[in-house]
Amino acid sequence: MATGWEPDRISENEIADGEAYHRALYINGDIERPANWHRESADRLVKLAIPHIKDGSLVVDYGSGTGGSAIELLKEVENRGMEINLVLIDPLVSWFSKARDLLKGRQNVHFELSIKKDDSSKLSFRRLENMLGGRKADVIISSSTMHLIPERAIRDLASQFAGSLKENGVFIWDSGDLESEFRPAHSALLHDPYRAVREILRNDENRARRLSEMSSEEVLQHEGRLDRIFPGPYSIDVILDALSAVGFSSETHDEVVGFSNDDAERFALVPRLSEVAAPLLLGEERDEAIRGALKVALAEIAEQGKGSKSEYRSHWVYGVHRLE
Ligand SMILES: C[S@@+](CC[C@H](N)C(=O)[O-])C[C@H]1O[C@@H](n2cnc3c(N)ncnc32)[C@H](O)[C@@H]1O
């Protein structure tokens, strides 16, 4: 049985949110049927990680979400007849409890919730060194998470990774939402369509009507929170510089991955992500607005030559970093 964090009194809405993100990664929730974008992007990450993993390795998945990256890694580890100790780490209860549910029957899988509340209910991130309880990892992977770490926190996170790896340990990550000089002109960033949805709906009439029922202070807070769901992308150099500053070497790779319109709609309608249309009401009101805005956003991306009628092309970057 898996060990560590377990959800405590999780609500129906949280369960639905985790299920929806899982289904954005896996068709009908079947882990044998990853959506094309998830299969292709994770496949490259797994291929980069596998040569660094041995039987008995301690592997950390930083930002595990509903378990999509861990599941793809475990498939390949098992194909090769290896056993690893895997620590999954994430701050989001709704998605992480889905990962717990999917992997609860496994030996050697451990869960750490990366957020804690202090006595005055203030939330903060737990340090990786503490979550590992003094153990050092052979490999840390992080899939589709680094672009969500605020730029100002990257330096400190890089030093947590350095402090949590064994000598010769390796940090391997991917992201579809970082700017780079080498992004081909025929590709977009992963979150471009969803940032466009947010912009299209920013001045939507129905949303404006609901916002007008809030105080101006509430509106400011609310809109700030929505802008952080798909934050503006920063450069891959921010991450490479931070890793280099704490002693990591860097090797980078990239890949263009097709993201079908149907997969994009499933992704955009995950409750946690469809919040970009709040305060439109959760359910049909919100979903209808998102579907409409997404069609417009995807058509614009296709017109810019970064997609076709049926998909947009997302540009993924990969980093492999060894402690020198
Ligand atoms: C897109 S999901 C990726 C999940 C999984 N690795 C996969 O490939 O399917 C990104 C995860 O990063 C987590 N996350 C968001 N902000 C974070 C932060 N500041 N620090 C650590 N994790 C964060 C989220 O809770 C979310 O589960």
The ligand as a MOL file (V3000), in Angstrom:
LIG
                    3D

  0  0  0     0  0            999 V3000
M  V30 BEGIN CTAB
M  V30 COUNTS 27 29 0 0 0
M  V30 BEGIN ATOM
M  V30 1 C -0.1520 20.7390 -14.8530 0
M  V30 2 S 0.0360 19.9170 -13.3290 0 CHG=1
M  V30 3 C 1.1760 18.6420 -13.7530 0
M  V30 4 C 0.8770 17.3560 -13.0280 0
M  V30 5 C 1.7090 16.1540 -13.4490 0
M  V30 6 N 3.1090 16.3590 -13.2250 0
M  V30 7 C 1.4520 15.7580 -14.8750 0
M  V30 8 O 2.3900 15.7900 -15.6820 0
M  V30 9 O 0.3090 15.4270 -15.2010 0 CHG=-1
M  V30 10 C 1.0160 21.0430 -12.3830 0
M  V30 11 C 1.0300 20.7800 -10.8990 0
M  V30 12 O 1.8520 21.7600 -10.2690 0
M  V30 13 C 1.3020 22.0920 -9.0170 0
M  V30 14 N 1.7340 23.4580 -8.6640 0
M  V30 15 C 1.1610 24.6230 -9.0120 0
M  V30 16 N 1.8310 25.6670 -8.4960 0
M  V30 17 C 2.8760 25.1400 -7.8030 0
M  V30 18 C 3.9260 25.7190 -7.0310 0
M  V30 19 N 4.0560 27.0290 -6.8860 0
M  V30 20 N 4.8000 24.8740 -6.4320 0
M  V30 21 C 4.6840 23.5290 -6.5980 0
M  V30 22 N 3.7250 22.9370 -7.3140 0
M  V30 23 C 2.8110 23.7280 -7.9090 0
M  V30 24 C -0.1980 22.0120 -9.2250 0
M  V30 25 O -0.8800 21.7450 -8.0200 0
M  V30 26 C -0.3470 20.9270 -10.2670 0
M  V30 27 O -0.7510 19.7160 -9.7240 0
M  V30 END ATOM
M  V30 BEGIN BOND
M  V30 1 1 1 2
M  V30 2 1 2 3
M  V30 3 1 2 10
M  V30 4 1 3 4
M  V30 5 1 4 5
M  V30 6 1 5 6
M  V30 7 1 5 7
M  V30 8 2 7 8
M  V30 9 1 7 9
M  V30 10 1 10 11
M  V30 11 1 11 12
M  V30 12 1 11 26
M  V30 13 1 12 13
M  V30 14 1 13 14
M  V30 15 1 13 24
M  V30 16 1 14 15
M  V30 17 1 14 23
M  V30 18 2 15 16
M  V30 19 1 16 17
M  V30 20 1 17 18
M  V30 21 2 17 23
M  V30 22 1 18 19
M  V30 23 2 18 20
M  V30 24 1 20 21
M  V30 25 2 21 22
M  V30 26 1 22 23
M  V30 27 1 24 25
M  V30 28 1 24 26
M  V30 29 1 26 27
M  V30 END BOND
M  V30 END CTAB
M  END
